[in-house]
Amino acid sequence: MVFYFTATGNSLYAAKYFSDAPLSIPQVMRGTQRQFSDDAIGIVCPVYAGEPPKMVKEFLRESSFQADYFYFILTYGFDQTDAPEFTARLAAEAGVHADYIASILMVDNYLPMFDMAVEIAMDKHVEEQLTTAVQAVSERVHGIPEAAEEGRKLHAQVAAMNREQPAFNDGSQITVLDSCIGCGVCQSVCPVGNFYLEGGKARRKQTTCEFCLACAQNCPQKAIGLSMADKNPGARYRNPHISLQEIIQANANS
Ligand SMILES: Cc1cc2nc3c(=O)[nH]c(=O)nc-3n(C[C@H](O)[C@H](O)[C@H](O)COP(=O)(O)O)c2cc1C
């Protein structure tokens, strides 16, 4: 049993290495089932500021798992800081013992800091990393990589900054541009249902936001922007092996 959270497809692409039918965490969270049992259970998700996304934390806290082997696959783009050991601690607080955690370096989809065109052009040897992790999971390897002290420090700094930035939590950094044609893709890819259509345009509710950037990255018109600096407003990313339809299936409230 493999659960995943994704905005731009990296984590779904990774999850598919571990299961033919991975389960979307946003969809699971819309249902009532919170007890899961299997020989091995895995969670595949991105690293956001050194941590799993808010919804993944909520899923961990609200669920009870019975498994002989529990693992996390964390996808990240540049610097995972101390994400594996932090995630292991988080899981322990939720009553889950993490046996194994691997981090997979992929395209960094954080628009304020990275130019998607530059990121897409880089070869991060994703397939090799995933093959190694699949082998480790199939051999039931145990191990949580220990972070370097700088990683722990950087994570603490970023976490403190984020606490002072409600914009990352309410979506107020996300703007619908005049070029919006009201196609509704943002509404369908948002894991928390933060968009609606009005007068032929997308509108954003002022509610909880994961700041996953699925709306901006998947908009066919590039009509969702950021009110903070965006490295390259003309470049957007979705994992080339994952279709828009798969992101919609993962996140849409249907
Ligand atoms: C809000 C946000 C914060 C991020 N923080 C980090 C980070 O701290 N370290 C890092 O290496 N990558 C970071 N990333 C990049 C993602 O973890 C990475 O691109 C991930 O593979 C995206 O997964 P997805 O395609 O499944 O959504 C961040 C991305 C977003 C949107």
The ligand as an SDF file (V2000), in Angstrom:
LIG
                    3D

 31 33  0  0  0  0  0  0  0  0999 V2000
    6.2770   25.3590   -1.0800 C   0  0  0  0  0  0  0  0  0  0  0  0
    7.4230   24.5130   -1.5550 C   0  0  0  0  0  0  0  0  0  0  0  0
    8.5180   24.3290   -0.7080 C   0  0  0  0  0  0  0  0  0  0  0  0
    9.5970   23.5380   -1.1280 C   0  0  0  0  0  0  0  0  0  0  0  0
   10.6330   23.3460   -0.2680 N   0  0  0  0  0  0  0  0  0  0  0  0
   11.6890   22.6110   -0.6330 C   0  0  0  0  0  0  0  0  0  0  0  0
   12.7880   22.3990    0.2640 C   0  0  0  0  0  0  0  0  0  0  0  0
   12.7940   22.8300    1.4170 O   0  0  0  0  0  0  0  0  0  0  0  0
   13.8530   21.7090   -0.1910 N   0  0  0  0  0  0  0  0  0  0  0  0
   13.9020   21.2070   -1.4740 C   0  0  0  0  0  0  0  0  0  0  0  0
   14.9190   20.6190   -1.8410 O   0  0  0  0  0  0  0  0  0  0  0  0
   12.8470   21.3220   -2.3340 N   0  0  0  0  0  0  0  0  0  0  0  0
   11.7490   22.0080   -1.9370 C   0  0  0  0  0  0  0  0  0  0  0  0
   10.6760   22.1470   -2.8000 N   0  0  0  0  0  0  0  0  0  0  0  0
   10.6770   21.4350   -4.0940 C   0  0  0  0  0  0  0  0  0  0  0  0
    9.8130   20.1580   -4.0790 C   0  0  0  0  0  0  0  0  0  0  0  0
   10.0020   19.4390   -2.8810 O   0  0  0  0  0  0  0  0  0  0  0  0
   10.1160   19.2220   -5.2700 C   0  0  0  0  0  0  0  0  0  0  0  0
   10.1320   19.8940   -6.4720 O   0  0  0  0  0  0  0  0  0  0  0  0
    9.1340   18.0520   -5.3040 C   0  0  0  0  0  0  0  0  0  0  0  0
    9.7080   16.9970   -6.0400 O   0  0  0  0  0  0  0  0  0  0  0  0
    7.7920   18.3940   -5.9240 C   0  0  0  0  0  0  0  0  0  0  0  0
    6.9630   17.2580   -5.8650 O   0  0  0  0  0  0  0  0  0  0  0  0
    5.6170   17.1000   -6.7050 P   0  0  0  0  0  0  0  0  0  0  0  0
    5.9910   17.2400   -8.1740 O   0  0  0  0  0  0  0  0  0  0  0  0
    5.1590   15.7220   -6.3920 O   0  0  0  0  0  0  0  0  0  0  0  0
    4.6820   18.1430   -6.2680 O   0  0  0  0  0  0  0  0  0  0  0  0
    9.5870   22.9300   -2.4140 C   0  0  0  0  0  0  0  0  0  0  0  0
    8.4880   23.1300   -3.2520 C   0  0  0  0  0  0  0  0  0  0  0  0
    7.4100   23.9090   -2.8480 C   0  0  0  0  0  0  0  0  0  0  0  0
    6.2410   24.1080   -3.7670 C   0  0  0  0  0  0  0  0  0  0  0  0
  1  2  1  0
  2  3  1  0
  2 30  2  0
  3  4  2  0
  4  5  1  0
  4 28  1  0
  5  6  2  0
  6  7  1  0
  6 13  1  0
  7  8  2  0
  7  9  1  0
  9 10  1  0
 10 11  2  0
 10 12  1  0
 12 13  2  0
 13 14  1  0
 14 15  1  0
 14 28  1  0
 15 16  1  0
 16 17  1  0
 16 18  1  0
 18 19  1  0
 18 20  1  0
 20 21  1  0
 20 22  1  0
 22 23  1  0
 23 24  1  0
 24 25  2  0
 24 26  1  0
 24 27  1  0
 28 29  2  0
 29 30  1  0
 30 31  1  0
M  END
$$$$
